[in-house]
Amino acid sequence: MAKIAMLGSGFIGRFYADSLQGYRSRDKIVSIYSRRTESAQRFAEDYKVAHHTTNMEEAIANPDVDIVCIALPNNLHEAAVMLCCLHRKAVMTTKPLGRNAEEAKRMLQAVEQAGIFNGYLEDLVYTPKFIKALESVKEGALGRILWAKSRETHPGPHSDWFWDIEQAGGGCILDLGCHCVEITRSYIGKDIKPVEVMCWADTQVKPIDAEDHAIGLVKYENGAIGQFEVSWTFRGGLDLRDEVMGSEGTIWINSFLRTGFDMFTSGKGANYVAEKAESNTGWLFPVGDELNELGYNHMFMDMFNAMEAGEDPKETFYDGYVVNCILDAAYRSAKSKLWEPVQLDIWRGKTGVTKDSHLTEYDADHYLVKEEVTHYGAKKVILKNKKTGKIVERVME
Ligand SMILES: NC(=O)c1ccc[n+]([C@@H]2O[C@H](COP(=O)([O-])OP(=O)(O)OC[C@H]3O[C@@H](n4cnc5c(N)ncnc54)[C@H](O)[C@@H]3O)[C@@H](O)[C@H]2O)c1
């Protein structure tokens, strides 16, 4: 059983608490920190938490606490992590790890120096669909991964601080791109180095200093390409989709707006439908078990199993740091309009990986371009002569 201090009683703090305590789990929140007494008190009542406080250090230092869960605005992650290091408390932090790579690096180095357990709470690489998809990719069902795209778009976040570039550290690139980058990086291989980023970003709708819409490409050392599409201006709910293309196969995942559950209602008795759903009448796309569909349950299971076994979880501060480095390059590219290198001072994956060959052997003299069975029953092969480079077609029957 893990005894948890929750820092933050807002949107994600409550999602986390529902996941941690909502399924007869043995893990228990024993202390809650929030900015205002009323919020801390309300959270303590709702989740039967023994101790509540408006003093962050008091929650962390509480002797009953084994692990601290940081669910605070982005600008407070670093201070909270440093207090966990000071009090030698295991720590898990919501995404993004830092507002930029510099902050993330300081946090990574601090937890490693303190020798404390550290987990990066990237829930979207723990969704049941993602776990199954990644298993298939790892078993080779898709062959060589060529392109992995992830899209997260919605009509914008739910609290003031997100919209303030100083507190949030960025706009939708940082807020949503962190999910997409870790998803696509996982499909391509977390040991494959991201090398450069090209990104378009703009503020198209909202009266803010940060970007509210962006599209980016992340090039990896093995020639694979990651793509993220993020927006705070999308209308129609929360659009969470991934596409993976490999030399032997394809995966399409729709995690939220199309989960196989469509409902029509005139609006009578209409209630909460799903996160960021914009409507509660007409045709709706509810999500059966949001906590599970969004990966929170599997994520905490991994965190606590790893902590108990004295191992690293699947996602650590190091992953959060790599994601921040990629997003920093995206911000630089959006300004320079050029491919920008990913500056990774700390890299623990493979180095010097070269692009895989794109040539498929057919026979001693030819490479295979394509096989095709036509509607008129012919089987054709299209080949390239290795010596002359000439493309030829053979009809087999
Ligand atoms: N899927 C996800 O993983 C996911 C989803 C939403 C948010 N988040 C992350 O969780 C963190 C918190 O986001 P949220 O949506 O819960 O925000 P929120 O505004 O709903 O809650 C923020 C909490 O922090 C507390 N707080 C303490 N000091 C504060 C201050 N100076 N200003 C504002 N709040 C302060 C508030 O009391 C509140 O309890 C962010 O880092 C965000 O990126 C992650």
The ligand as an ORCA input file, in Angstrom:
! r2SCAN-3c Opt
* xyz 0 1
  N      -3.889     14.310    -18.765
  C      -3.050     14.911    -17.968
  O      -2.040     14.325    -17.668
  C      -3.350     16.283    -17.443
  C      -4.609     16.862    -17.622
  C      -4.843     18.134    -17.096
  C      -3.816     18.803    -16.435
  N      -2.589     18.223    -16.291
  C      -1.479     18.915    -15.612
  O      -1.779     18.998    -14.217
  C      -1.271     20.207    -13.668
  C      -2.421     20.926    -12.968
  O      -3.461     21.172    -13.911
  P      -5.002     21.173    -13.518
  O      -5.734     20.984    -14.783
  O      -5.268     20.243    -12.401
  O      -5.160     22.660    -13.007
  P      -6.265     23.255    -12.020
  O      -6.216     24.723    -12.188
  O      -7.549     22.547    -12.198
  O      -5.709     22.869    -10.553
  C      -4.517     23.439    -10.037
  C      -4.363     23.123     -8.573
  O      -3.138     23.700     -8.109
  C      -3.381     24.478     -6.949
  N      -2.501     25.669     -6.906
  C      -1.559     25.907     -5.996
  N      -0.933     27.051     -6.227
  C      -1.470     27.576     -7.323
  C      -1.235     28.755     -8.043
  N      -0.274     29.614     -7.687
  N      -1.995     28.989     -9.121
  C      -2.964     28.110     -9.487
  N      -3.227     26.959     -8.818
  C      -2.485     26.697     -7.754
  C      -4.825     24.886     -7.019
  O      -5.301     25.061     -5.718
  C      -5.465     23.695     -7.707
  O      -5.781     22.749     -6.722
  C      -0.631     20.957    -14.832
  O       0.753     20.740    -14.840
  C      -1.276     20.347    -16.069
  O      -0.460     20.412    -17.216
  C      -2.362     16.964    -16.757
*
